[in-house]
């Protein structure tokens, strides 16, 4: 049975990354982002995240805090944005990225 899962994904952009930052410029910094997806388990979540990252020309460096979204709601305060994206993922079947938090790799 499918349900919404959430995880914190660490991404590194490839030189030809297709995502843009807040200024409309190509994303060139590593980032962390909460991702939600309507899947059957953590393995399917990981596969969808890797596929989406490849599509946007990014590399998944890691996935942390992966769990069913309903569990996260019971144990943490969850931003309204993520609640809305979780509902979108459930309705459409497509994963959704939250806000990207970028940092420069040293």
C-alpha positions in Angstrom: 0.0 0.0 0.0 1.3 3.4 -1.0 1.6 6.4 1.4 3.5 9.6 1.5 7.1 9.3 2.7 9.5 12.2 3.5 13.3 12.4 3.6 16.1 15.0 3.8 18.1 14.7 0.6 21.6 16.0 0.1 22.2 17.0 -3.6 25.2 18.1 -5.6 24.6 19.8 -8.9 26.3 18.6 -12.0 27.8 21.2 -14.4 24.7 21.2 -16.6 22.2 21.3 -13.7 18.8 22.4 -14.9 17.5 23.8 -11.6 17.7 27.5 -10.7 18.3 29.3 -7.5 16.1 32.1 -6.0 17.8 34.6 -8.4 17.0 32.6 -11.5 20.6 31.5 -12.0 21.6 27.9 -12.5 22.0 26.1 -9.2 25.8 25.6 -8.6 25.9 24.9 -4.9 25.3 21.7 -2.9 22.0 21.7 -1.1 19.7 19.9 1.3 16.0 19.7 0.6 13.0 17.9 2.1 11.4 15.6 -0.4 8.0 14.0 -0.2 6.8 11.1 -2.5 3.8 8.8 -2.6 5.4 5.4 -2.6 5.2 2.0 -1.0 8.4 2.0 1.0 11.8 3.6 1.5 13.4 1.8 -1.3 10.9 3.1 -3.8 11.3 6.6 -2.3 15.1 6.4 -2.9 14.7 5.2 -6.5 12.3 8.1 -7.3 14.6 10.6 -5.7 17.6 9.3 -7.7 15.6 9.4 -10.9 14.4 12.9 -10.3 17.9 14.1 -9.4 19.3 12.6 -12.6 16.5 14.3 -14.6 17.5 17.7 -13.2 21.3 16.9 -13.6 22.0 16.5 -9.9 23.7 13.7 -7.8 22.1 12.4 -4.7 24.9 12.4 -2.0 22.6 10.9 0.7 19.1 10.6 2.1 18.5 11.1 5.9 15.6 10.9 8.2 13.5 8.8 5.8 10.1 7.9 7.2 6.4 7.9 6.5 5.0 11.4 6.5 2.2 10.6 9.0 4.9 9.5 11.5 6.8 12.8 10.9 3.5 14.7 11.6 3.2 12.9 15.0 6.7 13.6 16.1 7.7 16.9 14.6 6.3 20.3 13.7 6.0 20.2 9.9 5.9 23.4 7.8 2.7 24.2 5.9 4.7 24.1 2.6 5.6 20.5 3.2 2.1 19.5 4.2 0.8 21.0 0.9 3.5 19.3 -1.1 2.7 16.0 0.6 -0.9 16.3 -0.5 0.2 17.2 -4.0 2.4 14.1 -4.1 -0.4 11.9 -2.9 -2.8 13.3 -5.5 -0.5 13.3 -8.5 1.9 10.4 -7.7 4.9 12.7 -8.4 7.5 13.5 -5.8 7.8 17.1 -4.6 10.8 19.0 -3.5 10.6 21.5 -0.6 12.8 24.5 -0.3 16.4 24.0 -1.3 19.0 25.1 1.3 22.3 25.6 -0.5 25.8 25.9 0.8 29.2 26.2 -0.9 31.4 23.1 -0.7 34.8 23.8 0.8 
